[in-house]
């Protein structure tokens, strides 16, 4: 720019700082930040500070981000909702919920108010530290204020409930999100389906899949893998094979975990012919995939087959 007699303005600096923070190049971001400070005719603004704070929080350096909040206020630069949400989320991710609540408490004094993003970060933080009931208190609070949870908010609570084996409550949340018109995604349903399968309640898992499909949400590779292994563990091999064929029929190519788990159970059940036929189908499917991915999200065992 300087070779064309052009000097970078604050928009240019903000773009660079944000880019460096996103790529985890904090040193370069802070160098730019410091350059703006020392540059005559170019002043830091709320975007500059928020971008730098976001970079620090992303790196787990929440204290440094908090110091920048104090600095910007001292300079007469007023933080906005995004600024506060960055800090709330930063503290929540490192489990410092008391600090996250302090930041939330500061919002109103600057004319800002907690929104869905704020509440979602707080709920996530409390669930991370095992305080799921506190997360639900905030859930009820945001609903009482007329704030509608988004898919990510639902996902946080559903996952937390499944980890505590509170499957019925998680199922209720799935039904609630369907009633409220939240766009359904497989990642919302999969933890609950997996929970019921691990508990040996495959009938309940099948019901949830049916409800999932009613919302026009199609099962994905993880869903099918959970169901196949769940049915295998209950010795329901015919249904496991049927689910496998359904998976292939809709164009969802099975990965190595799905295939090896099902083959193992079929062989243990004395169904060698079915295992051979299924393997032929799997080989054909995987030959059409450039790089079949492993279903890492499913933590189940087929030892019981």
NUSE-593970 format. One line per field, with one value per residue (C-alpha): residue in one letter; x, y, z. Coordinates in nm, 2 decimals. Each point is the difference from the previous one (the first is absolute). Layout:
% residues N
pado a;...
u X;...
v Y;...
w Z;...
//
This chain:
% residues 305
pado x;x;x;x;x;x;x;x;x;x;x;x;x;x;x;x;x;x;x;x;x;x;x;x;x;x;x;x;x;x;x;x;x;x;x;x;x;x;x;x;x;x;x;x;x;x;x;x;x;x;x;x;x;x;x;x;x;x;x;x;x;x;x;x;x;x;x;x;x;x;x;x;x;x;x;x;x;x;x;x;x;x;x;x;x;x;x;x;x;x;x;x;x;x;x;x;x;x;x;x;x;x;x;x;x;x;x;x;x;x;x;x;x;x;x;x;x;x;x;x;x;x;x;x;x;x;x;x;x;x;x;x;x;x;x;x;x;x;x;x;x;x;x;x;x;x;x;x;x;x;x;x;x;x;x;x;x;x;x;x;x;x;x;x;x;x;x;x;x;x;x;x;x;x;x;x;x;x;x;x;x;x;x;x;x;x;x;x;x;x;x;x;x;x;x;x;x;x;x;x;x;x;x;x;x;x;x;x;x;x;x;x;x;x;x;x;x;x;x;x;x;x;x;x;x;x;x;x;x;x;x;x;x;x;x;x;x;x;x;x;x;x;x;x;x;x;x;x;x;x;x;x;x;x;x;x;x;x;x;x;x;x;x;x;x;x;x;x;x;x;x;x;x;x;x;x;x;x;x;x;x;x;x;x;x;x;x;x;x;x;x;x;x;x;x;x;x;x;x;x;x;x;x;x;x
u 0.00;0.27;0.16;-0.32;0.01;-0.28;0.00;-0.18;-0.31;-0.16;-0.22;0.32;0.16;-0.32;-0.02;0.37;-0.04;-0.31;0.17;0.31;-0.22;-0.20;0.32;0.13;0.28;-0.04;0.34;-0.05;-0.35;0.14;0.28;-0.27;-0.20;0.30;0.07;-0.34;0.05;0.32;-0.13;-0.10;-0.34;-0.12;-0.19;-0.10;-0.37;-0.24;0.07;0.37;-0.03;-0.27;0.21;0.31;-0.20;-0.16;0.35;0.11;-0.31;0.04;0.36;-0.13;0.16;-0.32;0.18;0.18;-0.33;-0.16;0.28;-0.07;-0.37;0.12;0.24;-0.26;-0.24;0.27;0.05;-0.36;-0.07;-0.33;-0.03;-0.30;-0.18;0.25;0.28;-0.17;-0.10;0.36;0.11;-0.30;0.08;0.37;-0.05;-0.26;0.23;0.27;-0.26;0.03;-0.38;0.02;0.20;-0.24;-0.29;0.19;0.04;-0.37;-0.08;0.21;-0.20;-0.30;0.22;0.12;-0.35;0.05;-0.22;0.05;-0.13;-0.02;0.37;0.08;-0.24;0.13;0.36;-0.10;-0.20;0.29;0.23;-0.21;-0.05;0.38;0.06;-0.28;-0.26;-0.27;-0.28;0.14;0.00;-0.37;-0.06;0.15;-0.20;-0.32;0.11;0.06;-0.33;-0.18;0.16;-0.14;0.34;-0.03;0.29;0.18;0.11;0.33;-0.16;-0.21;0.30;0.20;-0.28;-0.08;0.36;0.04;-0.32;0.11;0.34;-0.19;-0.23;-0.31;-0.13;-0.37;0.07;0.22;-0.28;-0.24;0.23;0.01;-0.38;-0.01;0.24;-0.22;-0.31;0.19;0.10;0.38;0.16;0.09;0.35;0.13;0.25;-0.29;-0.15;0.30;0.11;-0.35;-0.02;0.34;-0.10;-0.30;0.20;0.27;-0.27;-0.13;-0.32;0.01;-0.38;0.01;0.29;-0.21;-0.29;0.23;0.13;-0.36;-0.07;0.32;-0.10;-0.35;0.18;0.16;0.34;0.18;0.22;0.37;0.29;0.03;-0.37;0.01;0.32;-0.15;-0.32;0.18;0.23;-0.28;-0.21;0.31;0.05;-0.35;0.04;-0.25;0.20;-0.28;-0.08;0.36;0.04;-0.32;0.13;0.32;-0.19;-0.20;0.32;0.14;-0.33;-0.01;0.36;0.17;0.32;0.09;0.34;0.24;-0.14;-0.35;0.10;0.25;-0.24;-0.29;0.22;0.14;-0.34;-0.14;0.29;-0.05;-0.37;0.09;-0.12;0.30;-0.19;-0.17;0.34;0.16;-0.29;0.02;0.37;-0.03;-0.25;0.23;0.31;-0.20;-0.12;0.34;0.16;-0.21;0.13;0.32;0.08;-0.26;0.00;-0.01;-0.30;0.20;-0.30;-0.13;0.15;-0.16;0.12;-0.11;0.15;-0.34;-0.09
v 0.00;0.25;-0.05;0.16;0.28;-0.16;-0.04;-0.29;0.12;-0.16;-0.22;-0.14;-0.06;-0.16;-0.24;-0.10;-0.04;-0.21;-0.22;-0.06;-0.08;-0.25;-0.17;-0.01;0.24;0.21;0.15;0.14;0.12;0.18;0.16;0.15;0.10;0.18;0.16;0.16;0.13;0.18;0.12;0.37;0.05;-0.36;-0.09;-0.34;-0.07;-0.26;-0.23;0.01;-0.08;-0.27;-0.17;-0.01;-0.12;-0.27;-0.12;-0.01;-0.19;-0.25;-0.07;-0.04;0.33;0.14;0.22;0.19;0.05;0.13;0.25;0.13;0.06;0.22;0.18;0.08;0.13;0.22;0.14;0.08;-0.28;-0.16;-0.38;-0.15;-0.33;-0.18;0.12;-0.13;-0.32;-0.07;0.03;-0.19;-0.29;0.02;-0.04;-0.27;-0.20;-0.01;-0.08;0.33;0.05;0.25;0.23;-0.06;0.10;0.32;0.09;-0.06;0.23;0.28;-0.01;0.21;0.28;0.05;-0.02;-0.36;-0.29;-0.38;-0.16;-0.36;-0.01;0.11;-0.26;-0.27;0.06;0.00;-0.32;-0.16;0.10;-0.13;-0.33;-0.03;0.02;-0.25;0.25;-0.11;0.11;0.36;-0.02;-0.08;0.29;0.23;-0.18;0.08;0.36;0.06;-0.16;0.22;0.30;-0.10;-0.11;-0.31;-0.24;-0.10;-0.34;0.04;0.08;-0.31;-0.21;0.11;-0.10;-0.32;-0.12;0.09;-0.19;-0.31;0.00;-0.01;-0.27;0.22;-0.13;0.07;0.36;0.02;-0.16;0.26;0.28;-0.16;0.00;0.36;0.12;-0.17;0.19;0.33;-0.03;-0.02;-0.14;-0.36;-0.14;-0.36;0.13;0.09;-0.35;-0.22;0.03;-0.10;-0.29;-0.11;0.02;-0.22;-0.25;-0.02;-0.06;-0.28;0.18;-0.03;0.03;0.34;0.09;-0.11;0.22;0.30;-0.07;-0.01;0.34;0.13;-0.09;0.16;0.33;-0.05;-0.06;-0.29;-0.24;0.04;-0.24;0.03;-0.07;-0.32;-0.12;0.05;-0.19;-0.28;-0.06;0.05;-0.28;-0.22;0.03;-0.12;-0.29;0.15;-0.08;0.00;0.36;0.10;-0.13;0.18;0.32;-0.05;-0.05;0.31;0.19;-0.11;0.06;0.37;0.05;0.01;-0.21;-0.20;0.05;-0.26;0.01;-0.07;-0.28;-0.17;0.01;-0.15;-0.26;-0.11;-0.04;-0.18;-0.25;-0.05;-0.07;-0.26;0.20;-0.04;0.02;0.33;0.13;-0.08;0.17;0.31;0.02;0.00;0.29;0.19;-0.05;0.13;0.30;0.09;-0.03;0.29;0.21;0.19;0.00;-0.18;0.17;-0.18;0.06;0.13;0.14;-0.34;-0.15;-0.35;-0.35;-0.32;-0.23;-0.10;-0.14
w 0.00;0.09;-0.34;-0.15;0.26;0.19;0.37;0.18;0.19;0.30;-0.22;-0.16;0.34;0.14;-0.29;0.05;0.37;-0.03;-0.27;0.22;0.30;-0.21;-0.11;0.36;-0.08;0.31;0.00;-0.35;0.11;0.30;-0.20;-0.23;0.31;0.14;-0.33;0.00;0.35;-0.10;-0.34;-0.03;-0.16;0.05;0.31;0.15;0.01;0.14;-0.29;0.06;0.36;-0.04;-0.27;0.22;0.30;-0.21;-0.10;0.36;0.11;-0.29;0.13;0.36;0.11;0.15;0.26;-0.27;-0.18;0.32;0.04;-0.35;0.10;0.29;-0.23;-0.27;0.26;0.15;-0.35;-0.04;-0.25;0.09;-0.03;-0.18;0.03;-0.21;0.22;0.32;-0.17;-0.10;0.37;0.14;-0.24;0.07;0.38;-0.05;-0.22;0.27;0.27;0.19;0.03;0.28;-0.23;-0.28;0.22;0.10;-0.36;-0.06;0.29;-0.16;-0.32;0.11;0.13;-0.36;-0.15;-0.11;0.08;0.02;-0.32;-0.13;-0.07;0.36;0.15;-0.23;0.11;0.37;-0.04;-0.18;0.28;0.28;-0.19;-0.05;0.38;0.07;0.12;-0.24;0.23;0.01;-0.38;0.01;0.23;-0.26;-0.27;0.18;0.06;-0.37;-0.09;0.25;-0.16;-0.34;-0.14;-0.22;0.03;-0.32;-0.11;0.17;0.33;-0.03;-0.10;0.31;0.24;-0.18;0.00;0.37;0.09;-0.20;0.18;0.33;-0.14;0.03;-0.33;0.06;0.06;-0.31;-0.20;0.13;-0.12;-0.35;-0.01;0.13;-0.28;-0.26;0.14;0.00;-0.36;0.06;-0.31;0.09;-0.07;0.06;0.26;0.23;-0.02;-0.01;0.37;0.11;-0.24;0.11;0.36;-0.04;-0.21;0.27;0.26;-0.21;-0.08;-0.37;-0.04;0.16;-0.23;-0.30;0.11;0.02;-0.35;-0.13;0.17;-0.14;-0.36;0.06;0.04;-0.35;0.17;-0.17;0.20;-0.08;0.01;0.38;0.05;-0.21;0.17;0.35;-0.10;-0.17;0.29;0.25;-0.17;-0.02;0.37;0.06;-0.24;-0.24;-0.30;-0.26;0.09;0.00;-0.35;-0.11;0.14;-0.19;-0.33;0.07;0.06;-0.33;-0.18;0.09;-0.12;0.34;-0.04;0.31;0.15;0.14;0.35;-0.12;-0.23;0.23;0.30;-0.20;-0.16;0.34;0.15;-0.31;0.02;0.37;-0.06;-0.26;-0.29;-0.23;-0.32;0.10;0.11;-0.34;-0.19;0.22;-0.04;-0.38;0.02;0.23;-0.23;-0.29;0.20;0.13;-0.34;-0.10;0.28;-0.04;0.37;0.23;0.34;0.33;0.22;0.30;0.18;0.09;0.31;0.02;0.03;-0.18;0.26;0.11;-0.35
//
